[in-house]
Amino acid sequence: VQLQASGGGLVQPGGSLRLSCAASGSAISGNLMGWYRQAPGKQRESVALITSGGGANYAESVKGRFTISRDNAKNTVSLQMNSLKPEDTAIYYCNFATVLRKWGQGTLVTVSS
């Protein structure tokens, strides 16, 4: 299974980014999927989860600002990030949330003026 995250970049505080994750080798349909992030010097943490039916759950730190979505036909999971803050700076990853697969390289999000 390969998980390829993309869409990261440098953005000013208050800006937006949309991340995308393409899974290959395993279908995401029927699986709980998640976005995770790891900031410099910190442990990886869960940011958002989405059930097979589309129900979402968010970390308190991103609630109201981030939106997770999925497209089972395209085997992709996305994360719309609005009102970004410097503390959102991290490498962002996606994965199968119930049984983690090998982590991909992630995509770097840097929020800075």
C-alpha positions in Angstrom: 0.0 0.0 0.0 1.3 3.5 -0.9 -0.1 6.7 0.5 0.9 9.8 -1.4 0.1 13.1 0.2 0.3 16.4 -1.8 -0.8 20.0 -1.7 1.4 21.4 1.0 3.4 24.6 0.8 4.2 27.9 2.4 1.2 30.0 3.4 0.7 33.1 5.4 -1.3 33.0 8.7 -5.0 33.1 7.9 -4.5 31.5 4.5 -5.8 28.2 3.2 -4.5 25.0 1.6 -6.1 21.9 0.3 -4.2 18.6 0.8 -4.9 15.5 -1.1 -3.9 11.9 -0.4 -4.0 9.2 -3.1 -4.0 5.6 -1.9 -2.8 2.8 -4.1 -2.7 -0.9 -3.5 -5.7 -0.9 -1.2 -9.2 0.5 -1.5 -10.2 3.2 1.0 -13.8 2.4 0.7 -15.2 0.8 3.8 -12.2 2.0 5.9 -11.8 4.7 8.5 -9.3 7.2 7.1 -7.3 9.8 8.8 -5.1 12.8 8.4 -2.2 13.1 10.8 0.6 15.6 11.3 4.0 15.8 12.9 5.4 19.2 13.9 9.2 19.6 14.5 10.2 18.0 17.8 6.8 16.7 18.5 5.0 13.3 18.1 2.7 12.6 15.3 -0.9 13.4 16.1 -4.3 12.7 14.6 -5.9 15.8 13.0 -9.1 14.5 11.4 -10.8 11.2 10.8 -13.5 10.2 8.3 -15.7 7.1 8.5 -16.7 5.1 5.5 -20.1 6.9 5.6 -18.5 10.3 5.6 -18.8 11.1 9.3 -15.9 13.3 10.5 -14.1 13.8 13.8 -11.5 16.5 14.4 -8.8 17.4 16.9 -9.9 20.3 19.1 -7.1 22.4 17.7 -8.4 22.3 14.1 -12.2 22.1 14.7 -14.0 24.7 12.7 -11.1 25.3 10.5 -10.3 22.0 8.8 -12.6 19.8 6.7 -11.9 16.2 5.8 -13.5 14.5 2.8 -13.2 11.4 0.8 -13.8 10.2 -2.8 -14.0 6.4 -2.8 -14.2 6.3 -6.6 -10.9 8.1 -6.9 -9.4 6.4 -3.8 -8.5 9.8 -2.3 -8.9 11.6 0.9 -8.6 15.4 1.2 -8.1 18.0 3.9 -9.3 21.5 3.4 -7.4 23.8 5.8 -8.6 27.3 6.4 -7.6 30.1 8.8 -4.2 28.5 9.1 -2.0 29.3 12.1 1.7 29.1 12.6 1.1 26.2 15.0 -0.4 24.2 12.1 3.1 24.0 10.6 4.0 20.3 10.3 4.3 17.4 7.9 0.9 16.1 7.1 0.2 12.4 6.4 -2.8 10.3 5.6 -3.4 6.7 6.6 -5.9 4.0 7.2 -6.9 4.8 10.8 -8.0 1.4 12.0 -4.9 -0.5 10.9 -2.1 1.8 10.0 -0.2 1.1 6.9 3.4 2.2 6.2 3.6 5.9 6.4 4.2 7.8 3.2 6.5 10.8 2.9 3.8 13.3 3.8 3.5 16.8 2.6 5.0 19.8 4.4 2.8 22.7 5.4 4.5 25.8 6.6 2.5 28.7 8.0 4.6 31.8 8.3 4.6 35.5 7.5 
